[in-house]
Amino acid sequence: MAIIMEPIGVVHTDTNRVPRHWTVSDVKGTLVIDKKYQMGLKDIQVGQQIVVIFHFHKSPNFTPDLLVQQPPHRNEKLGVFSICSPNRPNPMGMSVLDVLQVEDNVIYVQGLDMLDGTPILDLKPLVKDKYSCPSYRENQQF
């Protein structure tokens, strides 16, 4: 089975060094979404947090020796599925970013841990509990 995804946009930032994880980042930048998806951004609000699913486009091809890796901030080797390494079987990442502004098809964000030019695969709202999810409130089910 092949899974084919097309980016919906791209990340832009002026920094050359991004933090290892969004939880320790205050880096600002923009998410430039393809204009054909602009209407899908209509309810994203300033102050909201959004989940960005992205492609680690600069990661090397994954090999079996990368199933166990030593993160730079740890003194032990850990399984790839228990860490946030960009070296993964499917090089996908996820970050939670603060929305600073929305203009047309551009979302200004803070908390970037992505390189300039990173392809964006999807955006989702950060749902902290089922009661804050609009579809739950409307349908009382998922």
C-alpha angles and dihedrals in degrees: 000000000000123000115202122193130181120204116249093203147332138257120240126193135154095221124097094198119056124186118257093248138019092239090069098039133102093169114137128212145127138272107215107200122199108263091237087069096044095108088059089066095057097107099042106117136202109260093028122120118228132194113232119200110200145169120250090226095174096051119114120244111283118252130183092255087068093064086093118038138168111231113220092243096049134071095215140062116251136187114269093240092058095053138056097240117150087221100089139140088251106027097222126139136191129207135174111222135187114239111229100171141346121213118173105300096349125092116195109212144177128210099053119172093168130099123246107273096028110155114240115219101181146345126218135175117256104249111194096181136002093257093062091056111098093213091055093050092048100042103020087223141065 
